[in-house]
Amino acid sequence: MRAPSDPQIVHPFPADQIDGWVRTMSATFLEEAGDDAHQRWVQSLTRDWDPGRAWGVIDRGRCVATLRTLPRTITVPGAGATTRLLPVDALTQVTVAATHRRRGLLSRMLGESLAAARERGDALSILIAAEWPIYGRFGYGPAVLETNLTLYPRRAGGRVTSAEPGRVRQVDREEFGTIAPDVFAAARRLRAGQVDRDQPWWDRELGLGGYPKNTALPYNWLVHEGDDGPDGLLAWSATRGFGSLPPMGAVRALGPFAANDVAYRNLWSYLSGLDAVDEIALPNRPADEAIRWLLGDGRTLVLTEQSDSMWLRLLDVPAALEARGYAVSGELVLEVVDDGAPSVAGRYRLSVDGDAVQCEPTGDDPDLTVTQPALASVYLGGMGGLRPRLLEGAVAEHTPGALSRADAMLVTPLVPWNATDF
């Protein structure tokens, strides 16, 4: 007789059950369980596993749902064009097997993980959403866009020529892995929304330090040498060879990541000047990619796809709003509506005077009413500000001019961008 279904949430989730956990996750993400990629995943997860930040659901001896969180930091807006670092709760590897949907398993696991994040004192939770409709139900809002571009460098005006590509040098994967952490750490401070990449992240991604090698890695590794040492990164692989007739070759690039304008310009000059290449795919670039303005013909850089990427949820409104800087000084009383977390909802006075920021509960009449997901969406300075959310009723203005003042305070010089999966 078949055993009755009785799904049980397991937390902490033990490391000796990772293989079954990964099998469930692989099926949901349309990957083959048991193949080489599966084994690499199991090895990597086993090495870094924190049972206290992992959830699973077991039914009849099999894992049928997964959820994991990671301690990460992101860059948030600072004063002027600077950024600050904020520790956050990063939600990842969330799956429910098709056989166990609509049983409330995700709601229970995610509810427990968010409660744990609040207990730790995390001001924000972040995730990269596989599907739009899922996470809005749990109070997350899309806050960062991901833009895929294609450059056609052999068209007239498709190359950057006013630069010094000779400062770019090719290195092997091992040397790249030793240089990359510090360079990326400096580069990510130039823009809000960037998630950290520490040395273990690079070792895991590059298959170094005992981690299994990823066969999908690029095979050309480049470093830009500034006056004071390495300050830029780039990697690429060919996706199409070339012959004596068109089309010429095609490549896929990861980066460039540059800590300053000189490195940025020189890396693009190198990349756009590759021989025998007439198509360069550039996945996950910022929506305001500045290279367009260094090309003789900006139309040689083509937007091929743009979608939401990182989503945010505010777990502590005063802590989150005090953690970031603002473009202009001002004061607002915000009525924050959060149906999923009564402890987050409330009325708060945000006072900004230069670098001095204070946010605290208040009983005064609100200038704006805003849903927590809408406020989370604009927290990093992107998504067009709060004004577009009037249409759906996520924002209501009670004091004339308050909405314009809020958007002026929240705006950032560059749109937020996150280049790092987690």
Secondary structure, DSSP 8 states (H G I E B T S, - for coil): -------EEESS--GGGHHHHHHHHHHHTT--TTSHHHHHHHHHHHHH--GGGEEEEEETTEEEEEEEEEEEEEEEE-STT-EEEEEEEEEEEEEE-GGGTTSSHHHHHHHHHHHHHHHHT-SEEEEE-SSHHHHHTTT-EE--EEEEEEE-TTSTT-S--SS-GGGEEEE-HHHHHHHHHHHHHHHHTTSTT-B---HHHHHHHHT-TT----TTS-SEEEEEEETTEEEEEEEEEEEE---SSSS-EEEEEEEEEESSHHHHHHHHHHHHT-TTEEEEEEEEE-TT-GGGGGSSSGGGEEEEEEEE-EEEEES-HHHHHHHS--SS-EEEEEEEE-TT-TTT-EEEEEEEETTEEEEEE--S--SEEEEHHHHHHHTTS-TT-SGGGGTTTSEEE-STTHHHHHHHHH--SS--------
